[in-house]
Amino acid sequence: MKKILMLPAAAVLLTSCGLEPSRAGDIEPFSGFEITSESYTYSTDTKKIEFTIYDNYYLDFSYGEKWELDKKVDGEWKRIPYKEESWKAVAYGIRAHKEQSFTIDLSLFDYSFNAGEYRYYQEFDASRHGADNDKGSESTYAVFEFELE
């Protein structure tokens, strides 16, 4: 009987935290991107985090507005939910051997940020041009990990 009562309590606890498994799981960051930031450790009262992606690859990449934020909980990445998840259907670009600045706005999330490990990730598509045009495109991820303390 105790086991039956404990399972629903555990399910309520997980639901109230609002953290589901990450949509990306254990993704590998693309080695063609160099990601830099002034810091990799921030205060829990931080509102925005800025970083730069340098495209160190020979292809240009495009990306949309959608990106995700995860928190590492007991060794597994869990997805942090947005307050409202809606995205414009636009495409941005980062040219080969150029950089682009990004901002993580923590106020967009329905979550009380506390100390721990976090990661931003976003999908990027590389379009092949010229002689490589018949090869289509390839997708990869930019991953930026940071800590709040």
N, C-alpha and C positions, 0 to 999 in steps of 0.2 A: 504494500500500500504506500509506503514512503516513497518508493521509486516512482510511482505514478504521480504523486503530488510534486515531486522534485522536477520532473520533466517539464510540465507546464510553467513552473516558476522560472526555470532556466530559459525557456523560450520567450517569456515576457521580458526577462532581463536582457537578452540579446536584441529583442525588438526595440526596447526602450533606448538602448545605446544608439540605434540607428545605423549600425555598421554591418554591412553585408560583405561577402567576399568580393575582392577586387575584380573588376571586369577583365583585367589584364593578367592576373596571376603573377607568375615570376617572369616578367618580360626582361629581355636583355636590351640594354640601351644600345643604340646605333653607334658604332665606333667612329663613324665619320663626323659626328658632332662633338665639338668641344664646348662644354658648359661651364661658365664661370660666374661667380657671384662675390660680392664683397665679404660675405660670411656664409657659413653653412650651419650656423647655430644662431637661433633667434629667441627672444623672450616670448613667453606665452601671450603677452598682450600686444604682440606685433599684429598689424592690420594688413600690411602688404609686403611682399617679398619680391625683389627684382633680381633678375639674372639675365645672362646673355648666352645665346647659342651661336657658335661660329660653325658654319658649314665648311668643314675641312675636306669635303668630298668633291668629286669632279662633276656632280650633277646638281641642278637647281631642285629645290623642294617646294611643294605647296602644302598648305595646312589651313584648316578652318578655325572657327572660334572655339570649338569644343575641346576641352581638356579635362582631365580627371585629377583628383587628389585622393591619396590613400594614406592610411596610418598603419604602422606595423603593430599588431596586437598578438602577443604570444607567438611571435615568429612568423606570422602570416599577415599579408597585406589585406586590409579591409577598406572598402570604398566609403568615403565621406560623402553624405548626400548633400546636394544643392538645396537651397531654400526653394528655388524655382528653376527648373531645368528647361531652358529654351535657348535656342541658338539661331543666329541668322545664317542663311545659306550663302556664305561669302568665302572667297579663297584669298589667302595671303601667300606671299612667296618669300623665300630666302634663297639668294643666289649662291652659287658655288664660290667658295673662298671669301664670303662676306658674313657679317654678323647681324643678328636681330635681337632686340631687347624684348623681354617678356616680364609681365607682372602677375604674381599670384595674389588675388584679392580674397583674403580669408573671410570677408564679410558676406561673400556669396553663398556660404555654406551654412546648413542647418546643423551646427555642431559647436559645442563649447570646447575650444582647443585647449589641450593640456600638454604637459611634458611628454615627449616621445619622438619617435622617428616617423617622418612623413616623406611622401614622394609625389611629385607632379609628373604626369606623363601625357603625351600628346602624340597622335599619329601624324606622320608626314608622308607625302607621296612624292616620289621622284619621277619626273617625266623625262623620257629619253627623246632627244632631238636629233635632227640631222641624220647621219648614217645609222644611228642606233634607233631611229623612230619605229622600226618594225618590232622592237623588243618590248613595246608597251611601257608600263610603269611598275615601280616597285614601292612597297610601303615599308615603313620602319617607324620606330618610336624614339622620341627624345625623352629622357628620364632625368629629373633633377631631384636628388634626395637632400633632405635637410632635417635639422632637429629643432624642436622647441623645448626650452627649459625654463 
